[in-house]
Amino acid sequence: MSILKKIGFFSAFILVIIYTVGYIFDGYWHFSTLIFVFILLPIIDTLIGKDPENIPKSEMKIISEEYYYKFITYLWVYAQLSVIIFGAYAVTLGEVNTKIEWIGFVLATSLITGGVGITVAHELGHKKSKTEQFYSKVLLMTVCYMHFYIEHNKGHHVHVATPSDPATSRKNENFYKFWMRSVFKGYVNAWKLEIESRKRKGNAPLGVKNQMIWFLLLPLLFCTILTIIFSYLLGDFAWQVPVYFFTQSILAFTLLEQVNYIEHYGIVRKKDQNGRYELVNHLHSWNANHLVSNFFLFQLQRHSDHHLNAIRRYQALKHYDESPQLPFGYPTMVILALFPSLWFKFMNPKLEKWKINLSGN
């Protein structure tokens, strides 16, 4: 892999810099992160273009095991924790005071914690290393979505592109309806999966080792500690901290659900003669191979290969020409998903094309 590509995976930290600059200049500058993500980044994506290059098979093992790429994800964990703690300071002792500043600041935070943070948590949560799994849970704790660690790995990856998966959007289903199902049914499924796991191991379903109990309590504990600290420093109850923390959390996991909506819209696996779904292949996820946005998203947009090889590290994910391709990168598709009529106009013809390709395989 070229040195420029290696450096490119540090791109996500640009958002932290823009977020900080927005705070320093105050006012409408808090919207700088949004402008960059949803206006400038798509323009840059268009100008730079796509990247169909895959790592040569002879280099795959070496690059996959290179610590450099793991280090970037570890570093992001500390960056995100710093952003959350700084945010608590900004809304209590800092300069975020007016309604417009609050809106811009919290939205900017959610792009960092949801747009990049959950992406990194997703990457780390698939790995076998206990350290990586721990860091994944820490990131998910900061957005109150720790159950994703269970539901995504044991639920979504098993049932993807079937009606049993709440995180697979249906044809002609708008994002808002999808959000309700994916958020609430996904949470319930995570409880079911964890309880079933505890029973198989001969443990009490609701014992202290039930992860879902801790996944419920830890974000509350984290927020409580932040509130106590800044209440002490403020000399008054810091109500701003829980409002800030839970608002950015909701926005962050909503951004995640927008990505879920985009990645598998309308795709359904075929059944064999025994009524079993076919194995997931490279035709069962939407992809966007734009070079720059893939740097920011740790190649999450090469989503087909991720479902084929869930433990494959982000730097080694492959592009497949045959995979269904989105018309734009994720930043633009996220905006389109908010407007159902536009979404259906762009995506339904592509979905029909995918069905034709599938029938020919």
N, C-alpha and C positions, 0 to 999 in steps of 0.2 A: 504494500500500500504506500502511495506517495506521501511525502512529508506534509504536503498541503492538505491532504485528506485527513491525516492524523491530527493536525492542528484544528481542522474543521470541526471536530467533535467537541471542541471547547466552545462552539458558537453559542450554546444555550446560556453561557455566563454573560453574554452581551445583554440579555434581558435584565439581569441583576444590575448591570451598570446603568442601563437606561432608566430603570426603576429608581435608582439612587439619584441620578441627575434630575429626574422628575420631582423628587422630594426636595432637592436642594433649591430648585427654581420655583417650586410651589405653584399654586393655582392650577391653571389648565395644563401645566406641564405634567401633572400626574397622569394625563391621558397619553403621554408619549409612548408608553409600552404598548397600548392598544393600537395606536397609529402605526407603530413599527410592525406589529404582528399581523394586523389585518389589512394594511395598505402597502407599506414598504416591502415587507417580506414576499408577498405575492408578486410584486413588480420585479424584485430581484430574482425570484424563482423563474419568472418568464424570461428574463434577460439571460440568465446563466444557463437555463435549460435543464434537461434530464440527464441522468447518469445510469446507463444500462450496464456499466462495467461490473463484473463479478471478480472476486478474488480467485486467482488460479488455484486449482485443486492442490497443486504441489505446495502452496503457501498457506493453505487453510488452517492446518493444525498449529503452525507457528503463530500466525496472527490471532487465532482464537484464544491462545493461551498467554498472549502478551499482557503483562500486568498493567501497562500504560492505559489501556481502555477501561480496565476495572477501576483504576485509580480515579479516572474522570467521574465515574458514577459515585464513588465514595466521597469525592470532594463536593459533589452536588448536595449530598445529604447535609453537610455542615453549612453549605451556602443557604439551603432552604431553612434550616433551623435558625440561622442568623436573620433571614428575612422575616420570619414569623416573630421573633423576639424584637427585632427592630420595629416591626409594624405595631406591636403592643406599645412600644415607647412612643412612636410617632402619634398615635391617637390619644395618648394620655398626657405625656410631657412635651411632645413635639409640636409641629406646626400644622397638623391636619385638623382643621377646625370647622370650616364651612361644609355645607352639604355637598357642594360640587367637588370639593377636595376629598371628602370621604368617598364619594362615588368613584372618582378616578383612582384613588389610592387603593381601595379594596379590589376594584376590577384588575388593576395592575398586579396586585398580590396574587390574585387567583390565576392569572396567566402564568405566573412563575410556579405556583404550587400545583396547579391543575394541569397546565399545558406541558410543563417539563417535569415537575416533581412526580406526578403519578406515572408518567412515562418511564422515568428512572425506577420508580418503585415496581412497576410492571416488569421491567428488565431484570431487576435483582430478585424479584419474587419467584422467578422461574428457575433460579440456580440452586444447586445442591449445597453450596457453602452456607454454613450457619451464619457467618458474618454477613453475607449478602442478604439472606432471608431476614436477619435482624434489621438491617438498614432499610429494607423494603417496608417493614412494619413501622419503623420510625417515620418514614415519609408519609405513609398512609394515615398514621396517627395525627399528623398535622393538618389533615383535611377531613377527619372524622369518617374515613372510609376503609377501615382496617379489614372489614369482612371481605373486601375485594380480593384479599390474599387467598382466601379459601374458595369463594365462588368462582373466581376467574380460573384458577388452576384446576380445580376438581369439578367444576360445573361447566363453565363456558367452553373450555377446551375439549370436553367430552361431548357436549351436545350442540356445539356451534353449527349453524346452518340447518337447524332442525326446529320444529315448533316447541320443543322442550327447553330451548335456550331463551331466557328472557332478554339476553343481551344481543340477540339477532333480530334486527328490525325486519318487519314484513313489507311486502310490496304494498304501496299506497298507504302505508302507515306514516302519519306525520310524526315529527320528533317529539312533540309534547305528549302524545299518547304513549309513545315508546318510552319516554322518560319515566312516566308513572309505573309502567310494568317493570322496566329494568331496575330501577332504584328499589322499589318495595319488594318485588318478587325475588330479586337477587339477594336482598338481605335475608328474607325468609329461607331461601334455599341454602344460604351459608350456614344458618342455624341447623337445618336438617342434615347437611353434610357433616358438620362437626359432631352432632349428637350421634349420628350413625358411626362415625369414626371412633368415638369414645366407646360405644357399645361393642364394636368389633374387637376392641382391645381389652374388653372386660372391665372397663372403668365406669364410674358413675357418670351418666350423661351430663349432669349439671354440677360436676365437681369443680374444684379450684383449678384443675388443669384444662378445663374447657376454654379454648382460645376465644370463643365468641364473648364470653363474660368479660375477659380482659380487653377484648377489642371494643367493648362498649364503655368500659370504665376508664381506660387509659387516656383517650382524648379529653374526657371530662376532668380527669386529674391534672393533665397537662395545662388545660385552660384555667383550672382553679389555682394552680401554682402561679401562673403568670398574673392572674388577677390579684392574688394576695401580694405578690412582689410590687406590682405597680400601684396598688392601693396604698401600700406603705410609703412608697416614694412620692405619691401624689398627695398623701395626707387626707384622703377621702376614698370612698368606694369607687374603684375604677370600672364602672359599668361599660366603658368603651371597649375594654379588652374582650369580654365574651361576645359583644355585638360584632366587633371586628373579626374575631376568630371564627365564629360560626357562620357569619356571612361569607367570608372568603372560602370557607370549607364547602358551603352549598354551591357557590359559583364554580369552585374547582372541580367537584365531582360532577357537576352539570356539564362542564367542558369534557370530562372523561366520557360521559354518556353520549355527548355529541359525536365523539370519535367512535364509540361503539356503534352508534347509529350508522355512521358513514362506512365503517369497515366491512359490514356484512349485509348491507341493505338488499332485501329481496332474494338473497341467495339461499337456496335449499338443496341439500344433498339428495341424490336419488336413492331409492330403496331397491334392494335386490329382490329376487323371487321369494326369499324367506321373510321379507318385510324388514330386513336390517338395512340401516343406512350405510352407504358406501363410505370408505375411509376418506378423511379430509385430504384433498389434494390442492394443487396450485391454482385451481379454478374457483376456490371457495372463499376468497377474500378479495375485496377491492384494494388496488394498489395505486400509489402515486410515487413515481420515481424521480421527483424533482430533487436535484442535488442539495440545494441550500436548506430547504425546509427539512430534508432528511437529516442534515447535520443537527439542527435544533431538536429534532425528535428522535435522535439516536436510531435512525432508520426504521422507525415504527411503521412507516408507510410501505415498507417491503413486507407487508403483512401476511401474504400467502406463505412465504418461506417460514415465517415465525410459527404458523399453525402446522406446518409440516415438521418443523424441528424446534419445538418450544424451548429447549435448553440452549440452542445455538445463540451465541453472543451477537449483540447488535452489529458489531463491526464486520461480521462474517455473513450476514444475511444476504440471500441471493435475489437477483431480479429474474423474473420469468416473462418472456415476451408474450406467452399465452395467457397470463393472468389478466383478469378484467382490470382495466385501467380507468381511474377517475379522470375527469376532464381537467381538474385543477388539484393543487396540493391541499393538504388538510386545512390550512388557515382560511382559504377561500371556501372550501366545502363546509366548514363550520358555520360560516355566515349563510350560505345557501340553505343549510338545514333548518335555519330559523324561519324560512319562508317556504312552506310546503308546496305551493304552486310552482315556484321556481325550481325547487328540488325535484319534483316529479317530472318537470319539463326536461331537465338535464339528464336525470338518472333512469327514468323508465325506458327510453330507447336503448340505453346502454345495457340495461337489465335484459331486455329482449334479445340483444345481440349475445349476451352471455349464455342465455338459454340455448340459442342456436349452436354456439360453440360447444356447449356441454353435450348436446344431443349427438354431436359428431365425434365424441370421444368414447 
